[in-house]
Amino acid sequence: MSKNFKIVVLAGGVGPEREISNRTGKALSEALKKNFQVELIELTEEQ
């Protein structure tokens, strides 16, 4: 794969699944970093 691709992972949010979304988003970001440029955006309740 190529590091020329950038992937943005959105995590968090306002619902009851926020913590799970944050943990899953972080894990996914770490796995993708092996082959891609990755930016993790954690959405807060204010966003």
N, C-alpha and C positions, 0 to 999 in steps of 0.2 A: 504494500500500500504506500501511498505517498503522503508525506507531511505537508504537501501543498494544499491539502483540503483542510478547511477549518470547520469544526462542528461546534454548535452552541447547544448546551444542555440546559434546559429550564427545570428548576426544582423549587419546591416550597409551595407557596400559595396561602390561601386563607382557610381552607377546610380542615376537617379533623384528621386528614391524612398527611398534613404538612410535614411532620417529623419523618414519616416513612418516605415521602417524596424527597426530602433533603438527603437522607441516607442513601437512597437508591441513586439519586442524581450524582452524588459524590463518588459512589462505587463505579457507576457507568463512566464518569469522566476519567477516573484513574485507569480503567481498562482501555478506553479509547486513546489515551495519551501515548500508548505504545506505538500507534501508527498514524495518528492525526494530531493536528493542532486543536486543542479543545479549550473552550471557554465555558465555565460553569456560572450560570446566573441564578442566584437564589432569590426568588420573589418573596417579599415580605408582605405582611398584612396591609401595609400602607400603599403598596404598588397595586 
